């Protein structure tokens, strides 16, 4: 069974108005459990819209979307929220850490939002994740005391704390310098290898995208290319 099965997904805005715009045109996509895939394409190609649909943050205008075998198009907003918390983790270009919370508290926030409390098991998992991303000594530090790369590491740990099947990473290195970008990307690859979590990474950096296992290119709201990546770089 596919982790993600998207079929003929279309997205239109301003429906019925003269300014109606179709951003996605019948996109079909499958992601398997444990995949590490890159989503690339020029600005305005529909990458963010597609990621929002996969992340259950926007609804399709038409099409079918099955996540872990469940058709999400028939779910109400509360059911979508629950499914999002159970199945998905998110890493963004900007870390969106709360400045008044320390690193450990920021990592446990998804559990607090989902359950209204942080259990001892979640707190221990958060500690383990911060250690895994190299921040064992920085758990009590607030975001303002951490470098940009370290803050993004906290955000990665936060995305994993509820043990999602799929992490959607939207330009996770886009706000970092080259050295920090390489470190964060290597960390994502290591987490994937060790934990088997599936990743879909949106990136404008083809140098990093070529280090994923699969390259999906979106152009003008349609998939223009979807192929495995050859060792050492993308296939021509």
TITORKE-135663 format. One record per residue (C-alpha): residue number from 1; z, y, x; residue in one letter. Coordinates in nm, 4 decimals. Each point is the difference from the previous one (the first is absolute). Example, Ala and Ser with C-alpha at 12.3 -4.5 7.8 and 13.67 -1.06 7.14 Angstrom:
BEGIN
+-----+----------+----------+----------+------+
| seq |       c3 |       c2 |       c1 | type |
+-----+----------+----------+----------+------+
|   1 |   0.7800 |  -0.4500 |   1.2300 |    A |
|   2 |  -0.0660 |   0.3440 |   0.1370 |    S |
+-----+----------+----------+----------+------+
//
This chain:
BEGIN
+-----+----------+----------+----------+------+
| seq |       c3 |       c2 |       c1 | type |
+-----+----------+----------+----------+------+
|   1 |   0.0000 |   0.0000 |   0.0000 |    X |
|   2 |  -0.0910 |   0.3465 |   0.1303 |    X |
|   3 |   0.2776 |   0.2505 |   0.0510 |    X |
|   4 |  -0.2277 |   0.2768 |  -0.1326 |    X |
|   5 |  -0.2983 |  -0.0587 |  -0.2243 |    X |
|   6 |  -0.1767 |   0.3190 |  -0.1057 |    X |
|   7 |  -0.3119 |  -0.0382 |  -0.2121 |    X |
|   8 |  -0.2488 |   0.2713 |  -0.0979 |    X |
|   9 |   0.2583 |   0.2770 |   0.0314 |    X |
|  10 |  -0.1239 |   0.3415 |  -0.1098 |    X |
|  11 |   0.1891 |   0.3276 |  -0.0031 |    X |
|  12 |  -0.1137 |   0.3144 |  -0.1804 |    X |
|  13 |   0.1725 |   0.3351 |  -0.0340 |    X |
|  14 |  -0.0432 |   0.2620 |  -0.2751 |    X |
|  15 |  -0.1385 |  -0.2682 |  -0.2299 |    X |
|  16 |  -0.2212 |   0.1447 |  -0.2746 |    X |
|  17 |  -0.0132 |   0.3455 |   0.1564 |    X |
|  18 |  -0.3057 |   0.1623 |   0.1620 |    X |
|  19 |   0.1809 |  -0.0243 |   0.3341 |    X |
|  20 |   0.0554 |  -0.3802 |  -0.0285 |    X |
|  21 |   0.0013 |  -0.1581 |   0.3440 |    X |
|  22 |  -0.0194 |  -0.3691 |   0.0897 |    X |
|  23 |   0.1763 |  -0.0679 |   0.3294 |    X |
|  24 |  -0.0157 |  -0.3807 |   0.0089 |    X |
|  25 |  -0.3059 |  -0.1908 |  -0.1174 |    X |
|  26 |   0.0713 |  -0.3650 |  -0.0822 |    X |
|  27 |   0.2000 |  -0.0883 |   0.3118 |    X |
|  28 |   0.0818 |  -0.3699 |   0.0420 |    X |
|  29 |   0.2413 |  -0.1083 |   0.2724 |    X |
|  30 |   0.2226 |  -0.2930 |   0.0863 |    X |
|  31 |   0.2857 |  -0.0050 |   0.2498 |    X |
|  32 |   0.1600 |  -0.3247 |   0.1103 |    X |
|  33 |   0.3648 |  -0.0502 |   0.0812 |    X |
|  34 |   0.0740 |   0.0842 |   0.3600 |    X |
|  35 |  -0.3195 |   0.1996 |   0.0623 |    X |
|  36 |  -0.0135 |   0.3039 |   0.2264 |    X |
|  37 |  -0.2892 |   0.2130 |  -0.1230 |    X |
|  38 |  -0.1236 |   0.3543 |   0.0606 |    X |
|  39 |  -0.1488 |   0.2265 |  -0.2671 |    X |
|  40 |  -0.2274 |   0.2662 |   0.1464 |    X |
|  41 |  -0.2527 |   0.2532 |  -0.1231 |    X |
|  42 |  -0.0826 |   0.3700 |   0.0079 |    X |
|  43 |   0.2071 |   0.2640 |  -0.1767 |    X |
|  44 |  -0.0707 |  -0.0039 |  -0.3721 |    X |
|  45 |  -0.1073 |  -0.3653 |   0.0001 |    X |
|  46 |   0.2787 |  -0.1037 |  -0.2397 |    X |
|  47 |   0.2404 |  -0.1618 |   0.2496 |    X |
|  48 |   0.3093 |   0.1770 |  -0.1324 |    X |
|  49 |  -0.0929 |  -0.0735 |  -0.3609 |    X |
|  50 |  -0.0525 |  -0.3671 |   0.0788 |    X |
|  51 |   0.3295 |  -0.0157 |   0.1874 |    X |
|  52 |   0.1805 |   0.1654 |  -0.2931 |    X |
|  53 |  -0.1457 |  -0.2570 |  -0.2385 |    X |
|  54 |   0.0984 |  -0.2886 |   0.2265 |    X |
|  55 |   0.3457 |   0.1568 |   0.0323 |    X |
|  56 |   0.0387 |   0.0246 |  -0.3797 |    X |
|  57 |   0.0275 |   0.3779 |   0.0272 |    X |
|  58 |  -0.3159 |   0.0622 |  -0.2056 |    X |
|  59 |  -0.1699 |  -0.1987 |  -0.2720 |    X |
|  60 |  -0.3655 |  -0.0982 |   0.0087 |    X |
|  61 |  -0.2362 |   0.1369 |  -0.2624 |    X |
|  62 |  -0.1500 |  -0.3477 |  -0.0291 |    X |
|  63 |   0.0054 |  -0.3308 |   0.1837 |    X |
|  64 |   0.2541 |  -0.2709 |   0.0727 |    X |
|  65 |   0.2827 |  -0.0093 |   0.2535 |    X |
|  66 |   0.2105 |  -0.3098 |   0.0594 |    X |
|  67 |   0.2920 |   0.0323 |   0.2399 |    X |
|  68 |   0.1633 |  -0.3288 |   0.0993 |    X |
|  69 |  -0.1827 |  -0.1598 |  -0.2916 |    X |
|  70 |   0.1204 |   0.2490 |  -0.2623 |    X |
|  71 |  -0.2403 |   0.2312 |  -0.1841 |    X |
|  72 |   0.1551 |   0.3424 |   0.0484 |    X |
|  73 |  -0.2398 |   0.1841 |  -0.2303 |    X |
|  74 |   0.1965 |  -0.1234 |  -0.3015 |    X |
|  75 |   0.3388 |   0.1078 |   0.1367 |    X |
|  76 |   0.1885 |   0.3036 |  -0.1287 |    X |
|  77 |   0.1435 |   0.2610 |   0.2362 |    X |
|  78 |   0.3394 |  -0.1702 |   0.0337 |    X |
|  79 |  -0.1646 |  -0.3336 |   0.0770 |    X |
|  80 |  -0.2252 |   0.1648 |   0.2587 |    X |
|  81 |   0.3015 |   0.1587 |   0.1678 |    X |
|  82 |   0.1756 |  -0.3357 |   0.0182 |    X |
|  83 |  -0.3120 |  -0.1721 |   0.1377 |    X |
|  84 |  -0.0450 |   0.2739 |   0.2588 |    X |
|  85 |   0.3568 |  -0.0409 |   0.1215 |    X |
|  86 |  -0.0278 |  -0.3786 |   0.0143 |    X |
|  87 |  -0.3366 |  -0.0362 |   0.1699 |    X |
|  88 |  -0.0900 |   0.3148 |   0.1926 |    X |
|  89 |   0.1163 |   0.2108 |   0.2914 |    X |
|  90 |  -0.1422 |   0.3380 |   0.0983 |    X |
|  91 |  -0.0445 |   0.1840 |   0.3293 |    X |
|  92 |  -0.1553 |   0.3467 |  -0.0087 |    X |
|  93 |  -0.1384 |   0.2438 |   0.2564 |    X |
|  94 |   0.3143 |   0.2077 |  -0.0413 |    X |
|  95 |   0.3187 |  -0.2025 |   0.0119 |    X |
|  96 |   0.1690 |   0.1675 |  -0.3013 |    X |
|  97 |   0.3487 |  -0.0717 |   0.1324 |    X |
|  98 |   0.2916 |   0.1808 |  -0.1617 |    X |
|  99 |   0.1379 |   0.2410 |   0.2629 |    X |
| 100 |   0.3620 |  -0.0254 |  -0.1186 |    X |
| 101 |   0.0024 |  -0.3814 |   0.0324 |    X |
| 102 |   0.0260 |  -0.1921 |   0.3248 |    X |
| 103 |  -0.2545 |  -0.2655 |   0.0993 |    X |
| 104 |   0.1916 |  -0.2891 |  -0.1565 |    X |
| 105 |   0.0472 |   0.1871 |  -0.3276 |    X |
| 106 |  -0.3688 |   0.0907 |  -0.0117 |    X |
| 107 |  -0.0997 |  -0.3644 |   0.0453 |    X |
| 108 |   0.2223 |  -0.1112 |  -0.2875 |    X |
| 109 |  -0.1362 |   0.2614 |  -0.2433 |    X |
| 110 |  -0.2466 |  -0.2358 |  -0.1755 |    X |
| 111 |   0.2883 |  -0.2279 |  -0.0962 |    X |
| 112 |   0.2040 |   0.2945 |  -0.1215 |    X |
| 113 |  -0.2909 |   0.1180 |  -0.2143 |    X |
| 114 |  -0.0666 |  -0.3483 |  -0.1359 |    X |
| 115 |   0.3549 |  -0.1144 |  -0.0702 |    X |
| 116 |   0.2196 |   0.3093 |   0.0130 |    X |
| 117 |   0.1979 |  -0.1495 |   0.2865 |    X |
| 118 |  -0.0450 |  -0.1424 |   0.3474 |    X |
| 119 |   0.1286 |  -0.3546 |   0.0375 |    X |
| 120 |   0.1512 |  -0.1339 |   0.3189 |    X |
| 121 |  -0.3035 |  -0.2271 |   0.0400 |    X |
| 122 |  -0.2413 |   0.2944 |  -0.0199 |    X |
| 123 |   0.2078 |   0.2036 |   0.2429 |    X |
| 124 |   0.0000 |  -0.2888 |   0.2469 |    X |
| 125 |  -0.3766 |  -0.0430 |  -0.0430 |    X |
| 126 |  -0.0446 |   0.3725 |   0.0661 |    X |
| 127 |   0.1988 |  -0.0320 |   0.3224 |    X |
| 128 |  -0.2133 |  -0.2969 |   0.1066 |    X |
| 129 |  -0.3204 |   0.1902 |  -0.0742 |    X |
| 130 |   0.1091 |   0.3066 |   0.1936 |    X |
| 131 |   0.0831 |  -0.2252 |   0.2929 |    X |
| 132 |  -0.3396 |  -0.1677 |  -0.0363 |    X |
| 133 |  -0.1788 |   0.3365 |   0.0230 |    X |
| 134 |   0.2006 |   0.0976 |   0.3084 |    X |
| 135 |   0.2512 |   0.2332 |  -0.1628 |    X |
| 136 |   0.3221 |  -0.2010 |   0.0226 |    X |
| 137 |   0.1658 |   0.2886 |   0.1831 |    X |
| 138 |  -0.1253 |   0.2665 |  -0.2415 |    X |
| 139 |   0.1205 |  -0.1310 |  -0.3367 |    X |
| 140 |   0.2483 |   0.2840 |  -0.0432 |    X |
| 141 |  -0.2414 |   0.2761 |   0.0974 |    X |
| 142 |  -0.1645 |   0.2309 |  -0.2511 |    X |
| 143 |  -0.3785 |   0.0567 |  -0.0013 |    X |
| 144 |   0.0334 |   0.3361 |   0.1771 |    X |
| 145 |   0.1525 |  -0.1809 |   0.2968 |    X |
| 146 |  -0.2949 |  -0.2399 |   0.0314 |    X |
| 147 |  -0.3503 |   0.0407 |   0.1426 |    X |
| 148 |  -0.3050 |  -0.0239 |  -0.2255 |    X |
| 149 |  -0.0699 |  -0.3551 |   0.1121 |    X |
| 150 |   0.3612 |  -0.1021 |  -0.0565 |    X |
| 151 |  -0.0034 |   0.1519 |  -0.3488 |    X |
| 152 |  -0.3104 |  -0.2020 |  -0.0837 |    X |
| 153 |   0.1779 |  -0.3127 |   0.1233 |    X |
| 154 |   0.2791 |   0.0734 |  -0.2483 |    X |
| 155 |  -0.2634 |   0.0362 |  -0.2726 |    X |
| 156 |  -0.1459 |  -0.3403 |   0.0932 |    X |
| 157 |   0.3432 |  -0.1616 |  -0.0200 |    X |
| 158 |   0.0513 |   0.1654 |  -0.3396 |    X |
| 159 |  -0.3315 |  -0.1424 |  -0.1245 |    X |
| 160 |   0.1151 |  -0.3519 |   0.0910 |    X |
| 161 |   0.3604 |   0.0037 |  -0.1198 |    X |
| 162 |  -0.0761 |  -0.1539 |  -0.3428 |    X |
| 163 |  -0.2188 |  -0.2658 |   0.1656 |    X |
| 164 |  -0.3357 |   0.0918 |  -0.1580 |    X |
| 165 |  -0.2991 |  -0.2310 |   0.0020 |    X |
| 166 |  -0.2330 |   0.2913 |   0.0826 |    X |
| 167 |   0.0500 |   0.3244 |   0.1911 |    X |
| 168 |  -0.2434 |   0.2823 |  -0.0739 |    X |
| 169 |  -0.0146 |   0.2345 |   0.2986 |    X |
| 170 |  -0.1804 |   0.3309 |  -0.0586 |    X |
| 171 |  -0.0929 |   0.1549 |   0.3368 |    X |
| 172 |   0.3306 |  -0.1206 |   0.1516 |    X |
| 173 |  -0.0921 |   0.1391 |   0.3429 |    X |
| 174 |  -0.1903 |   0.3073 |  -0.1168 |    X |
| 175 |   0.2816 |   0.2406 |   0.0833 |    X |
| 176 |   0.0739 |  -0.1434 |   0.3445 |    X |
| 177 |  -0.1346 |   0.0492 |   0.3503 |    X |
| 178 |  -0.2074 |  -0.2759 |   0.1574 |    X |
| 179 |   0.2874 |  -0.1687 |   0.1836 |    X |
| 180 |   0.2251 |  -0.0001 |  -0.3079 |    X |
| 181 |  -0.2918 |  -0.1186 |  -0.2152 |    X |
| 182 |  -0.0540 |  -0.2983 |   0.2266 |    X |
| 183 |   0.3719 |  -0.0844 |  -0.0076 |    X |
| 184 |   0.0234 |   0.0178 |  -0.3798 |    X |
| 185 |  -0.3172 |  -0.2018 |  -0.0493 |    X |
| 186 |   0.1205 |  -0.2651 |   0.2453 |    X |
| 187 |   0.3242 |  -0.0141 |  -0.1977 |    X |
| 188 |  -0.1893 |  -0.0596 |  -0.3261 |    X |
| 189 |  -0.1939 |  -0.2825 |   0.1646 |    X |
| 190 |   0.3190 |  -0.1553 |   0.1362 |    X |
| 191 |   0.1720 |   0.0136 |  -0.3405 |    X |
| 192 |  -0.3075 |  -0.1600 |  -0.1554 |    X |
| 193 |   0.0015 |  -0.2790 |   0.2572 |    X |
| 194 |   0.3746 |  -0.0652 |  -0.0269 |    X |
| 195 |   0.0537 |   0.0375 |  -0.3746 |    X |
| 196 |  -0.3378 |  -0.0853 |  -0.1534 |    X |
| 197 |   0.0008 |   0.3156 |  -0.2105 |    X |
| 198 |  -0.3475 |   0.1075 |  -0.1114 |    X |
| 199 |  -0.1129 |   0.3493 |   0.1029 |    X |
| 200 |  -0.2770 |   0.2262 |  -0.1248 |    X |
| 201 |  -0.0258 |   0.2922 |   0.2419 |    X |
| 202 |  -0.1998 |   0.3102 |  -0.0919 |    X |
| 203 |  -0.1141 |   0.1737 |   0.3164 |    X |
| 204 |  -0.2578 |   0.2489 |   0.1209 |    X |
| 205 |   0.0564 |  -0.1271 |   0.3546 |    X |
| 206 |  -0.2681 |  -0.2633 |   0.0579 |    X |
| 207 |   0.1612 |  -0.0853 |   0.3329 |    X |
| 208 |   0.3042 |  -0.1310 |  -0.1876 |    X |
| 209 |  -0.1955 |  -0.1361 |  -0.2977 |    X |
| 210 |  -0.1985 |  -0.2182 |   0.2396 |    X |
| 211 |   0.3270 |  -0.1692 |   0.0980 |    X |
| 212 |   0.0581 |  -0.1266 |  -0.3548 |    X |
| 213 |  -0.1205 |  -0.3432 |  -0.1122 |    X |
| 214 |  -0.2264 |   0.1313 |  -0.2752 |    X |
| 215 |  -0.1905 |   0.3237 |  -0.0512 |    X |
| 216 |  -0.0692 |   0.1331 |  -0.3496 |    X |
| 217 |  -0.2151 |   0.3130 |  -0.0135 |    X |
| 218 |  -0.0135 |   0.2160 |  -0.3114 |    X |
| 219 |  -0.2874 |   0.2478 |  -0.0415 |    X |
| 220 |  -0.0541 |   0.2134 |  -0.3105 |    X |
| 221 |   0.2386 |  -0.2139 |  -0.2031 |    X |
| 222 |  -0.1663 |  -0.3309 |   0.0851 |    X |
| 223 |   0.0739 |  -0.2660 |   0.2603 |    X |
| 224 |  -0.2724 |   0.0363 |   0.2603 |    X |
| 225 |   0.1335 |  -0.2573 |   0.2452 |    X |
| 226 |   0.2605 |  -0.2758 |  -0.0090 |    X |
| 227 |   0.0152 |  -0.2281 |   0.3015 |    X |
| 228 |   0.2221 |  -0.1703 |   0.2500 |    X |
| 229 |   0.0605 |   0.1868 |   0.3226 |    X |
| 230 |  -0.1157 |  -0.1695 |   0.3160 |    X |
| 231 |   0.2543 |  -0.0364 |   0.2826 |    X |
| 232 |   0.0040 |   0.3210 |   0.1977 |    X |
| 233 |  -0.1596 |   0.2175 |  -0.2654 |    X |
| 234 |  -0.1915 |   0.0310 |  -0.3241 |    X |
| 235 |  -0.3294 |  -0.1729 |  -0.0418 |    X |
| 236 |  -0.3008 |   0.2305 |   0.0081 |    X |
+-----+----------+----------+----------+------+
//
